[in-house]
Amino acid sequence: MTHIPHDLAAEFPGKAERIHALKAADAHFARLVTDYDAVNRLIHRAEQRLELMSEEEEEHLRRRRVHLKDHIARHLR
């Protein structure tokens, strides 16, 4: 378990401008980023023990975050 938030700027170094441009131009991409941020925030809160959830719930969120990150990476190529 890490206590480091996995924000997109850290996950995709050097791609912040591209992420911003795609969010503005592509509604689907913007939704992916919004969903990623929401899931990531929940995971971080769970890791900090600010949001109580079962290990299964936390694992489900982690899998969802990976899935969203993969989608976002495909758009950034």
C-alpha positions in Angstrom: 0.0 0.0 0.0 1.4 3.4 -1.0 0.3 6.7 0.4 1.3 8.6 -2.7 -1.6 9.9 -4.8 -1.3 8.7 -8.4 -2.4 11.9 -10.1 -2.2 12.0 -13.9 0.6 14.5 -14.0 2.8 12.1 -12.0 1.6 9.1 -14.0 2.3 10.7 -17.4 5.2 13.1 -16.9 5.6 15.6 -19.6 2.0 15.1 -20.8 0.2 17.7 -18.7 -0.4 20.0 -21.7 -1.6 17.1 -23.9 -4.0 16.0 -21.2 -5.4 19.5 -20.8 -5.8 19.9 -24.5 -7.6 16.5 -24.9 -9.9 17.3 -22.0 -11.0 20.4 -23.7 -11.4 18.8 -27.1 -12.7 15.4 -26.4 -15.7 14.8 -24.1 -15.0 11.1 -23.8 -11.4 11.8 -22.7 -12.6 14.4 -20.2 -14.9 11.8 -18.7 -12.1 9.3 -18.4 -10.0 11.9 -16.5 -12.9 12.8 -14.3 -13.5 9.2 -13.5 -9.8 8.5 -12.9 -9.5 11.4 -10.5 -12.6 10.3 -8.5 -11.4 6.7 -8.2 -7.9 7.8 -7.4 -9.2 10.2 -4.7 -11.2 7.3 -3.1 -8.2 5.0 -3.1 -6.0 7.7 -1.5 -8.6 8.3 1.2 -8.8 4.6 1.9 -5.0 4.4 2.2 -5.0 7.2 4.6 -7.8 5.5 6.6 -10.1 8.5 6.0 -12.6 6.3 4.0 -13.3 2.9 5.5 -13.9 0.1 3.0 -13.2 -3.6 2.7 -10.1 -4.9 1.1 -12.3 -6.2 -1.8 -13.7 -2.7 -2.4 -10.3 -1.2 -2.3 -8.9 -3.8 -4.7 -11.9 -3.2 -7.1 -11.1 0.5 -7.1 -7.4 -0.2 -7.8 -8.4 -2.4 -10.8 -10.7 0.3 -12.0 -7.9 2.9 -11.7 -5.6 0.7 -13.8 -8.3 0.3 -16.4 -8.9 4.0 -16.7 -5.2 4.7 -16.8 -4.8 2.3 -19.7 -7.6 4.0 -21.6 -6.0 7.4 -20.9 -2.6 6.2 -22.1 -4.1 4.9 -25.3 -5.5 8.4 -26.0 -2.2 10.0 -25.2 -0.3 8.0 -27.9 
